[in-house]
Amino acid sequence: MSDTADAKRVQIVTASIGVFSRYGYRRTSMDLIAQAAGMSRPAVYQYFKNKKEVFRAVAEHVAAQVTTAARETGEKARALPAEERLYLVLAVKLDVLTESVGAGSHAELFREAADIAADTVHAFEETYRDVIEDVLQDCADELGLRGPVLSARATAELLCDALAGIAQTRQVAEVKHARLRHLAQLTVRGFTRAPEDASPC
């Protein structure tokens, strides 16, 4: 595919993010996508066969952007305490889930993505867990991750599940971020607290 064709595909995909976010998958049409991309409908069909193909490309694009941003954030925050670094990496995904997707379309879009682009969603979730696991492993000394009850991978999986729950609550972004920060705090304290500090049941 030529550079021009690649650029046109990217133009369509980036324009489609806002359309799907605003209207949801079902109410989005190829006409709306073409209008947002500043192209004619026949021109869009030169690059994508149908709406489903556009949606898959959007899912792949967003997944790649979020993963890259999370990795870069984790690297830039290496000098920060584990709690802050963990929060910042988790916040990358939270911001995408809550800000780029319209509140009314949020649940529908994720249901559609799980159906239409299941492989992409699965690969993204795995890669994002890898990013969180890398942060936890990198902070192993600070967290005391030498033979913990939970492995870094199991902890990363729990954090991703908790993040998904926080993202889906009907709260303003500030509340979601506060809850995410509390999640990071609880995680770090759970690793760093000495067993003798624990209160008896």
Secondary structure, 3 states (H helix, E strand, C coil): CCHHHHHHHHHHHHHHHHHHHHHHHHHCCHHHHHHHHCCCHHHHHCCCCCHHHHHHHHHHHHHHHHHHHHHHHHHHCCCCCHHHHHHHHHHHHHHHHHHHCCCCCHHHHHHHHHHHCHHHHHHHHHHHHHHHHHHHHHCHHHHCCCCCCCCHHHHHHHHHHHHHHHHHCCCCHHHHHHHHHHHHHHHHHHHHCCHHHCCCC
